[in-house]
Amino acid sequence: MDDPSTTLDAAFWITAGVILGLLVLSGFFSGSETALTAASRGKLRAQADRGSVGAQRALNITEDNERLIGSVLLGNNLVNILATSLATAIFTRAFGESGVALATLVMTLLVLIFAEVLPKTYAISNAETAASMVSRPIGFVVTVFAPIVSAVRLLVRGVLRIFGVQIDPDSHIMAVREEIAGALQLGHSEGVVEKEDRDRILGALDLGDRTVEEIMLHRSGIEMIDGANSPQDILEQCLQSNHTRLPIYADEPENITGVIHAKDLSRAIYKEIAGTGGTANLQTFDMRAVTTDPYFVPETTTLDHQMREFLRLRTHFALVVDEYGSLQGLITLEDILEEIVGEITDEFDPDDEPTLERDADGYFAVDGAMTIRDLNRATDWNLPDDEANTVAGLVIHEAQTIPTVGQVFSFHGFRFEVTEREGNRITALRIAALD
């Protein structure tokens, strides 16, 4: 062991100062890495749009995460290894061979506390602010280390390719929809986001993934007008109907020839009655004068596209057909909007709309025609809707048969009891979660 008077000389204190500076640099690199990777690009974009230059630089840097992480890790490892080497040198000089172990212990504690935990804790707590602050120096580091990082990147990809691992250069691009959906679900579970707000936003996000087939009114529930009826009968049917627009058919319901708007029909008939001849003119009234051409859409059309078409064509009503041109149902603009804002009712809707209520046994009485999506939204369940749109369809799909009244099934963590059936249709069920 050297004499303390010769050990603690100027070189010792200069080396100690260099080690301290390297620890500060290590903390800077560690905190920068955490800040730039943890910062929300959405928040950074909002700050950049408000004029934050630092946020814009941070966005530019994080466009290529692979290059960013490589540069930061290179700088961090350089300063850590250099600091450890210098510490080992001065501790060995002061304490001999035992200085190696002592240097390892001391540097581990210093790096862990001051170069890792402390800066990363601050960075993760103030990610966007820290990312904006460090964006300029980190941008310089990325530029300086770019050639080395590029070479390392090629080497790493070559090694991974040997083991059959392919790197997607666009894998850093965030799945925005999944991120928003996850944030909403997390916010709702923590009580920050209301259920109605979550459902509205998720409903809007889902429009591009869902088709009109999933929410259309099935043809069995469509109210139609027989074109062979007298004008008086057609007028009476329109006045008694809760719907403004009604399809009119010739010979058979599949043969839709037009759509009658109740307001257009009322105006035309009033004009006929008010003229010479009064109600006698109705005998020769031509219904084709007030019908509009039917608007047909394929059942595979996405809701997002169909909503745009409704707005472009300035219509709210479409008939849905399958690939063979057969009528499957109808869809309106209101149906699509209800997927976002929930059920829309007016003075013409029935007052006895069924509501989901849990009975004493923990079961919900559910209409068989209720869509799985509506049931999930009402109960916060997660029943799958990949193979069926309605609750009855899900039961039939899982049972692989048409159940009879009283049959009970358990799947997907729920218990289904068939309570009513009309012909081959399941019209009512009782459902409860098994847990």
C-alpha positions as CSV (number, residue, x, y, z in Angstrom):
1,M,0.0,0.0,0.0
2,D,1.3,3.4,-0.9
3,D,2.0,6.2,1.6
4,P,-1.2,8.3,2.1
5,S,0.8,11.5,1.5
6,T,1.7,10.3,-2.0
7,T,-1.7,8.7,-2.7
8,L,-3.9,11.7,-2.1
9,D,-2.1,13.9,-4.5
10,A,-3.4,16.2,-7.2
11,A,-3.8,13.3,-9.6
12,F,-6.0,11.5,-7.2
13,W,-8.4,14.4,-6.8
14,I,-8.4,15.1,-10.5
15,T,-9.3,11.5,-11.2
16,A,-12.0,11.6,-8.5
17,G,-13.4,14.7,-10.1
18,V,-13.5,13.0,-13.5
19,I,-15.3,10.0,-12.0
20,L,-17.8,12.3,-10.5
21,G,-18.4,14.0,-13.9
22,L,-18.7,10.6,-15.6
23,L,-21.4,9.6,-13.0
24,V,-23.3,12.8,-13.8
25,L,-23.1,12.0,-17.5
26,S,-24.2,8.4,-16.8
27,G,-27.2,9.8,-14.9
28,F,-28.0,12.1,-17.8
29,F,-27.9,9.2,-20.3
30,S,-30.1,7.0,-18.1
31,G,-32.6,9.7,-17.4
32,S,-32.7,10.7,-21.1
33,E,-33.3,7.1,-22.2
34,T,-36.2,6.7,-19.8
35,A,-37.7,10.1,-20.6
36,L,-37.6,9.7,-24.3
37,T,-39.0,6.2,-24.3
38,A,-41.7,6.8,-21.6
39,A,-42.9,10.1,-23.0
40,S,-46.3,10.0,-24.7
41,R,-45.9,10.9,-28.4
42,G,-49.5,12.2,-28.2
43,K,-48.6,14.7,-25.5
44,L,-45.4,15.7,-27.2
45,R,-47.4,16.3,-30.4
46,A,-49.9,18.5,-28.5
47,Q,-47.0,20.5,-27.0
48,A,-45.3,20.8,-30.3
49,D,-48.5,22.1,-31.9
50,R,-48.6,24.8,-29.2
51,G,-45.1,25.9,-30.2
52,S,-42.7,23.8,-28.0
53,V,-39.5,23.5,-29.9
54,G,-38.1,20.9,-27.4
55,A,-41.2,18.7,-27.8
56,Q,-40.8,18.8,-31.6
57,R,-37.1,17.8,-31.3
58,A,-38.1,15.0,-29.0
59,L,-40.7,13.8,-31.6
60,N,-38.0,13.8,-34.3
61,I,-35.5,11.9,-32.2
62,T,-38.0,9.2,-31.2
63,E,-39.0,8.6,-34.9
64,D,-36.1,6.1,-35.0
65,N,-36.1,4.4,-31.6
66,E,-33.5,1.8,-32.6
67,R,-31.0,4.5,-33.4
68,L,-31.9,6.5,-30.3
69,I,-31.5,3.6,-27.9
70,G,-28.3,2.5,-29.5
71,S,-26.7,6.0,-29.2
72,V,-27.8,6.5,-25.6
73,L,-26.7,3.0,-24.5
74,L,-23.4,3.5,-26.3
75,G,-22.8,6.8,-24.4
76,N,-24.0,5.4,-21.1
77,N,-21.7,2.3,-21.4
78,L,-18.7,4.4,-22.4
79,V,-19.0,6.6,-19.3
80,N,-19.8,3.8,-16.9
81,I,-16.9,1.6,-18.1
82,L,-14.5,4.6,-18.0
83,A,-15.7,5.6,-14.5
84,T,-15.3,2.1,-13.2
85,S,-11.8,1.7,-14.8
86,L,-10.6,5.0,-13.2
87,A,-12.1,4.1,-9.8
88,T,-10.4,0.7,-10.0
89,A,-7.1,2.4,-10.7
90,I,-7.1,4.9,-7.8
91,F,-8.5,2.3,-5.4
92,T,-5.8,-0.2,-6.3
93,R,-3.2,2.5,-5.9
94,A,-4.6,3.3,-2.4
95,F,-5.5,-0.1,-1.1
96,G,-3.6,-2.6,-3.2
97,E,-5.2,-5.7,-4.6
98,S,-8.2,-5.4,-2.3
99,G,-9.0,-2.1,-4.1
100,V,-10.5,-4.0,-7.0
101,A,-13.3,-5.4,-4.8
102,L,-13.7,-2.1,-3.0
103,A,-13.9,-0.2,-6.3
104,T,-16.5,-2.6,-7.6
105,L,-18.7,-2.2,-4.4
106,V,-18.4,1.6,-4.3
107,M,-19.1,2.1,-8.0
108,T,-22.0,-0.3,-8.0
109,L,-23.7,1.7,-5.2
110,L,-22.9,5.1,-6.9
111,V,-24.0,4.0,-10.3
112,L,-27.2,2.3,-9.0
113,I,-28.3,5.2,-6.8
114,F,-27.1,8.3,-8.6
115,A,-26.8,7.2,-12.2
116,E,-29.8,4.8,-12.5
117,V,-32.5,5.0,-9.9
118,L,-32.5,8.7,-9.2
119,P,-32.5,10.1,-12.8
120,K,-34.9,7.4,-14.0
121,T,-37.3,8.1,-11.2
122,Y,-37.4,11.8,-12.0
123,A,-37.6,11.1,-15.8
124,I,-40.5,8.7,-15.5
125,S,-42.4,11.1,-13.3
126,N,-41.9,14.0,-15.7
127,A,-41.4,12.2,-19.0
128,E,-42.6,14.9,-21.4
129,T,-40.9,17.7,-19.6
130,A,-37.6,15.8,-19.3
131,A,-37.8,14.6,-22.9
132,S,-38.1,18.2,-24.1
133,M,-35.2,19.3,-21.9
134,V,-32.8,16.6,-23.1
135,S,-33.8,16.6,-26.7
136,R,-31.1,19.0,-27.9
137,P,-28.0,17.3,-26.3
138,I,-29.4,13.8,-27.1
139,G,-29.9,14.9,-30.7
140,F,-26.2,15.9,-30.8
141,V,-25.2,12.6,-29.3
142,V,-27.3,10.6,-31.8
143,T,-25.7,12.5,-34.7
144,V,-22.1,12.0,-33.4
145,F,-22.7,8.3,-32.7
146,A,-24.7,7.6,-35.9
147,P,-21.9,5.8,-37.9
148,I,-21.0,3.5,-34.9
149,V,-24.7,2.8,-34.2
150,S,-25.4,2.0,-37.8
151,A,-22.6,-0.5,-37.9
152,V,-23.7,-2.1,-34.6
153,R,-27.3,-2.2,-36.0
154,L,-26.2,-4.1,-39.1
155,L,-24.2,-6.5,-37.0
156,V,-27.1,-7.1,-34.6
157,R,-29.5,-7.7,-37.4
158,G,-27.1,-10.1,-39.1
159,V,-26.7,-12.1,-35.9
160,L,-30.5,-12.2,-35.3
161,R,-31.1,-13.3,-38.9
162,I,-28.8,-16.3,-38.3
163,F,-31.2,-17.4,-35.6
164,G,-34.3,-16.7,-37.8
165,V,-35.3,-13.5,-36.2
166,Q,-36.5,-10.7,-38.6
167,I,-36.6,-7.1,-37.5
168,D,-39.5,-5.0,-38.7
169,P,-38.2,-1.4,-39.3
170,D,-41.6,0.0,-38.7
171,S,-42.2,-1.9,-35.5
172,H,-41.6,1.3,-33.4
173,I,-44.8,2.8,-34.9
174,M,-47.4,2.8,-32.2
175,A,-50.7,1.1,-32.7
176,V,-52.6,4.3,-31.9
177,R,-56.0,2.7,-31.6
178,E,-54.8,0.0,-29.2
179,E,-53.0,2.6,-27.1
180,I,-56.1,4.8,-26.9
181,A,-58.4,1.8,-26.1
182,G,-56.0,0.6,-23.4
183,A,-55.7,4.1,-21.8
184,L,-59.5,4.3,-21.7
185,Q,-59.9,0.9,-20.2
186,L,-57.3,1.7,-17.6
187,G,-58.8,5.1,-16.9
188,H,-62.2,3.5,-16.4
189,S,-60.9,0.8,-14.1
190,E,-59.2,3.5,-12.0
191,G,-62.3,5.7,-11.9
192,V,-60.9,8.5,-14.0
193,V,-63.0,7.9,-17.1
194,E,-66.7,7.5,-17.0
195,K,-68.2,4.4,-18.6
196,E,-70.3,6.5,-21.0
197,D,-67.3,8.5,-22.2
198,R,-65.3,5.3,-22.7
199,D,-68.1,3.6,-24.7
200,R,-68.5,6.7,-26.9
201,I,-64.9,7.0,-27.8
202,L,-64.4,3.2,-28.3
203,G,-67.6,3.1,-30.4
204,A,-66.1,5.8,-32.7
205,L,-62.8,3.9,-32.9
206,D,-64.6,0.7,-33.8
207,L,-66.5,2.0,-36.8
208,G,-63.7,1.1,-39.2
209,D,-63.6,-2.5,-38.0
210,R,-67.3,-3.3,-37.9
211,T,-69.7,-3.9,-40.8
212,V,-73.3,-3.0,-41.4
213,E,-74.3,-6.7,-41.1
214,E,-73.5,-6.5,-37.4
215,I,-76.0,-3.7,-36.5
216,M,-78.6,-3.8,-39.3
217,L,-82.2,-4.5,-38.6
218,H,-82.8,-8.0,-39.9
219,R,-85.3,-8.4,-42.8
220,S,-87.7,-10.3,-40.5
221,G,-88.2,-7.0,-38.5
222,I,-88.6,-4.6,-41.4
223,E,-92.0,-3.0,-41.8
224,M,-92.8,-2.9,-45.5
225,I,-95.6,-1.6,-47.8
226,D,-97.3,-3.8,-50.3
227,G,-97.4,-1.7,-53.5
228,A,-100.6,-3.4,-54.6
229,N,-102.5,-1.8,-51.7
230,S,-104.8,1.1,-52.3
231,P,-103.5,4.6,-51.7
232,Q,-105.9,4.9,-48.7
233,D,-104.4,1.8,-47.1
234,I,-100.9,2.9,-47.7
235,L,-101.5,6.3,-46.3
236,E,-103.1,4.7,-43.2
237,Q,-100.2,2.4,-42.7
238,C,-97.7,5.3,-43.0
239,L,-99.6,7.4,-40.5
240,Q,-99.8,4.5,-38.0
241,S,-96.2,3.5,-38.4
242,N,-93.4,4.8,-36.0
243,H,-91.1,5.0,-39.0
244,T,-90.7,7.9,-41.4
245,R,-89.4,5.9,-44.3
246,L,-90.9,2.6,-45.4
247,P,-89.8,0.3,-48.2
248,I,-92.4,-0.6,-50.8
249,Y,-92.4,-3.9,-52.6
250,A,-94.1,-5.5,-55.6
251,D,-95.4,-9.1,-55.6
252,E,-93.0,-10.3,-52.9
253,P,-91.0,-8.7,-50.0
254,E,-87.7,-9.5,-51.6
255,N,-88.6,-7.3,-54.6
256,I,-88.1,-3.8,-53.2
257,T,-89.1,-1.2,-55.8
258,G,-88.8,2.0,-53.8
259,V,-88.9,3.9,-50.5
260,I,-91.8,6.1,-49.4
261,H,-91.2,9.0,-47.1
262,A,-94.2,9.7,-44.9
263,K,-93.9,13.5,-45.4
264,D,-93.7,13.2,-49.2
265,L,-96.7,11.0,-49.2
266,S,-98.8,13.3,-47.0
267,R,-98.0,16.3,-49.1
268,A,-98.9,14.5,-52.4
269,I,-102.1,13.1,-51.0
270,Y,-103.1,16.5,-49.5
271,K,-102.5,18.1,-52.9
272,E,-104.8,15.5,-54.5
273,I,-107.5,15.9,-51.9
274,A,-107.4,19.7,-52.0
275,G,-107.8,19.8,-55.8
276,T,-111.0,19.3,-57.8
277,G,-112.6,15.9,-57.1
278,G,-111.5,15.6,-53.4
279,T,-110.9,12.1,-52.2
280,A,-112.1,10.6,-55.5
281,N,-108.7,11.5,-56.9
282,L,-107.0,9.0,-54.6
283,Q,-108.4,6.2,-56.7
284,T,-106.1,7.2,-59.6
285,F,-103.2,8.3,-57.4
286,D,-99.9,6.9,-58.7
287,M,-97.6,5.8,-55.8
288,R,-94.6,5.9,-58.0
289,A,-94.8,9.7,-58.0
290,V,-93.7,9.9,-54.3
291,T,-91.3,6.9,-54.1
292,T,-87.6,7.3,-54.3
293,D,-85.2,4.7,-55.7
294,P,-84.0,2.2,-53.1
295,Y,-80.4,2.5,-51.9
296,F,-78.7,-0.9,-51.6
297,V,-75.4,-1.5,-49.8
298,P,-73.5,-4.8,-49.4
299,E,-73.5,-6.3,-45.9
300,T,-69.7,-6.2,-45.7
301,T,-69.5,-2.4,-45.9
302,T,-67.8,-0.9,-42.8
303,L,-69.7,1.4,-40.6
304,D,-67.2,4.2,-41.1
305,H,-67.5,4.0,-44.9
306,Q,-71.3,3.8,-44.7
307,M,-71.6,6.8,-42.5
308,R,-69.5,8.8,-45.0
309,E,-71.7,7.6,-47.8
310,F,-74.9,8.6,-45.9
311,L,-73.4,12.1,-45.4
312,R,-72.2,12.4,-49.0
313,L,-75.5,11.2,-50.5
314,R,-77.6,13.2,-48.0
315,T,-79.7,10.1,-47.1
316,H,-80.3,8.3,-43.8
317,F,-81.7,5.0,-45.1
318,A,-80.2,2.0,-46.9
319,L,-81.2,-1.6,-47.6
320,V,-78.6,-4.3,-47.0
321,V,-78.1,-7.1,-49.4
322,D,-75.8,-10.1,-49.5
323,E,-73.4,-11.2,-52.2
324,Y,-76.3,-12.7,-54.2
325,G,-78.3,-9.6,-54.0
326,S,-80.9,-11.0,-51.6
327,L,-82.3,-8.6,-49.0
328,Q,-80.8,-9.1,-45.6
329,G,-81.9,-6.0,-43.6
330,L,-81.8,-2.3,-43.4
331,I,-79.6,0.3,-41.8
332,T,-80.0,3.9,-41.0
333,L,-77.6,6.7,-40.0
334,E,-79.2,6.7,-36.6
335,D,-78.1,3.0,-36.2
336,I,-74.5,4.0,-36.8
337,L,-74.7,7.0,-34.4
338,E,-76.1,4.8,-31.7
339,E,-72.9,2.7,-31.9
340,I,-71.1,5.9,-30.7
341,V,-73.5,7.7,-28.3
342,G,-75.7,4.8,-27.2
343,E,-79.5,4.3,-27.7
344,I,-81.3,7.2,-29.2
345,T,-85.0,7.4,-28.4
346,D,-87.7,9.9,-29.4
347,E,-91.5,10.3,-28.9
348,F,-92.3,7.6,-31.4
349,D,-90.2,4.9,-29.9
350,P,-92.0,2.3,-27.7
351,D,-92.1,3.2,-24.1
352,D,-91.7,-0.4,-22.9
353,E,-88.1,-0.7,-24.2
354,P,-86.6,-3.7,-22.3
355,T,-84.0,-2.8,-19.7
356,L,-81.4,-5.1,-18.3
357,E,-81.9,-5.8,-14.6
358,R,-80.3,-8.5,-12.4
359,D,-82.8,-10.7,-10.6
360,A,-82.4,-12.2,-7.2
361,D,-80.5,-15.2,-8.6
362,G,-77.9,-12.9,-10.3
363,Y,-79.3,-13.5,-13.8
364,F,-80.1,-11.0,-16.5
365,A,-83.2,-11.5,-18.7
366,V,-82.0,-10.9,-22.2
367,D,-83.8,-10.7,-25.6
368,G,-82.4,-13.2,-28.0
369,A,-82.1,-10.6,-30.7
370,M,-79.9,-8.3,-28.5
371,T,-76.5,-7.8,-30.0
372,I,-73.5,-9.1,-28.1
373,R,-71.9,-5.7,-28.3
374,D,-74.9,-4.0,-26.6
375,L,-74.9,-6.6,-23.9
376,N,-71.2,-6.1,-23.3
377,R,-71.6,-2.4,-23.1
378,A,-74.5,-2.6,-20.7
379,T,-72.9,-5.1,-18.3
380,D,-69.1,-4.5,-18.9
381,W,-68.8,-8.1,-20.0
382,N,-66.4,-9.4,-22.7
383,L,-68.5,-12.0,-24.6
384,P,-66.9,-12.6,-28.0
385,D,-68.7,-11.4,-31.1
386,D,-66.5,-12.8,-33.7
387,E,-68.8,-15.7,-34.7
388,A,-72.2,-14.2,-34.0
389,N,-73.8,-10.8,-33.7
390,T,-76.7,-11.6,-31.3
391,V,-76.9,-13.4,-28.0
392,A,-79.1,-16.1,-29.6
393,G,-76.6,-16.5,-32.4
394,L,-73.8,-17.0,-29.9
395,V,-75.7,-19.7,-28.0
396,I,-76.6,-21.5,-31.3
397,H,-73.0,-21.3,-32.5
398,E,-71.6,-22.7,-29.3
399,A,-74.2,-25.4,-28.8
400,Q,-74.0,-26.4,-32.5
401,T,-77.8,-27.0,-32.4
402,I,-81.0,-25.0,-31.9
403,P,-81.6,-25.4,-28.1
404,T,-85.0,-26.1,-26.6
405,V,-86.6,-24.1,-23.8
406,G,-85.0,-25.0,-20.5
407,Q,-81.7,-26.0,-21.8
408,V,-78.7,-24.6,-20.0
409,F,-75.2,-24.0,-21.4
410,S,-71.9,-22.8,-19.9
411,F,-69.2,-21.2,-22.0
412,H,-66.9,-18.2,-22.0
413,G,-67.3,-17.9,-18.2
414,F,-71.1,-17.4,-18.4
415,R,-74.2,-19.5,-17.9
416,F,-77.0,-19.3,-20.5
417,E,-80.5,-20.6,-20.0
418,V,-83.0,-20.6,-22.8
419,T,-86.4,-19.4,-21.6
420,E,-88.4,-18.7,-24.8
421,R,-88.3,-20.0,-28.4
422,E,-90.4,-19.2,-31.4
423,G,-90.0,-21.7,-34.2
424,N,-86.2,-21.9,-34.8
425,R,-85.5,-18.6,-33.1
426,I,-84.4,-18.2,-29.5
427,T,-86.3,-15.2,-28.3
428,A,-85.3,-14.9,-24.6
429,L,-82.6,-16.1,-22.3
430,R,-81.3,-15.7,-18.8
431,I,-77.5,-15.1,-18.5
432,A,-75.2,-14.9,-15.4
433,A,-71.5,-14.8,-14.9
434,L,-70.2,-18.1,-13.4
435,D,-68.0,-16.2,-11.0
